[in-house]
Amino acid sequence: MKKTKAKKISVEKFDQLFDEGKDITPYLDMSSIRKPGLEMPTPGQIAMEENSVKITLSISELSRDFFKNQAEKTHTSYQKLIRRVLDAYAKKNSNSLS
């Protein structure tokens, strides 16, 4: 499988494309699934998950379909991808909560 580099765009443009339901895969680093400005760890960087807490979360069909599609491409579960995105966002922004 050929590794392609993700195209760079602004966060605003990425959000616009995502909201419009357009293809955003050219802007995704498939090895780590990232949104511009939100760096994600690779699966190899995640040795052990932190303690998990079960919650019930409703998401849009668009989000579910996106994560299921990405999970299939990266051979992991879509729930794990969602957890990784949320964890990375929380880690990146935890200092701004104080």
N, C-alpha and C positions, 0 to 999 in steps of 0.2 A: 504494500500500500504506500503510495507516494504521500509524503508529508508536505502539506502546503501551509504557507504562512498566512495568518489572518490579516485581512486588510484593516487599516486603521481609519476610524471615523470618530466624530465627536459623540459624546454620550447623548446629546440632544438628538442627533441624527439617528443613532442606534435606537433610542426610545421611540422615535417617530416611526421608523421602519417596523419595529416590533408591534407598536400599537395598531399600525395599519395592516398587520398580518402578512407583511412581505418577508421574503426569504432573508434571514439574517446569518445564515451559515457561513457566507464568505468572511464575516467579521468575527467569527468564533475560532478560538484556538482549541481545536478538538482534543488536544492532549490534556487540557486543563479546564475547559469550558469557562470562559471569562467574559465579562461585560467590560467595556473600556473603563478603566479606573478601578476595577474590582478584580484583582489578581486572585486566581484560584490555585490551590495546591494540586499537584499531580497525584494520581492514585498512589504512587510510590512514596510520596512525602507524607502520606497519612498512614502511619503505622498502626495506631490504635485510636479508635473513636473515644471521645470523652463520654462521660455518663449521659445516657439518653433519658429523655422524659417523653412519655407518650402524650400526644395531644391530638385533637381532631381539628383539621384545617380544611376549609373549602377553598379551592382554587378554580380559576376559569378553565374551560375545556381547552382553550388555546394554550395555557401554561402546561396543563397536563400533557397535551399532545406534543408540545415542544420537548418537555423533559423525557417523555417516553421515547421520542425519536432519537434524542441525544443519547439516552441510555442504551438503546439498541446499537447505535454506532460505536459506543465505547465499552460495550459488553458489561454493563453494570445495571443496577436497578434505578428506576427514576426517583424513587424515594431517597436513595442515597445521594443522588445528584442534587436534589432539592435541599437536603440537609447540608451538603457541602457548600452550596451557595449561601444559605442562611448563616452557617458558621463563619464563612469567610467575611460576609458582610458585617456580622457582629464583631469579629475580631478587628476588622479595619476601622470600625466606627465606635468601638467601646470607649475610647478616650474622649470622644465628643459628647458622651452622655453625662460627664461630670460637670 
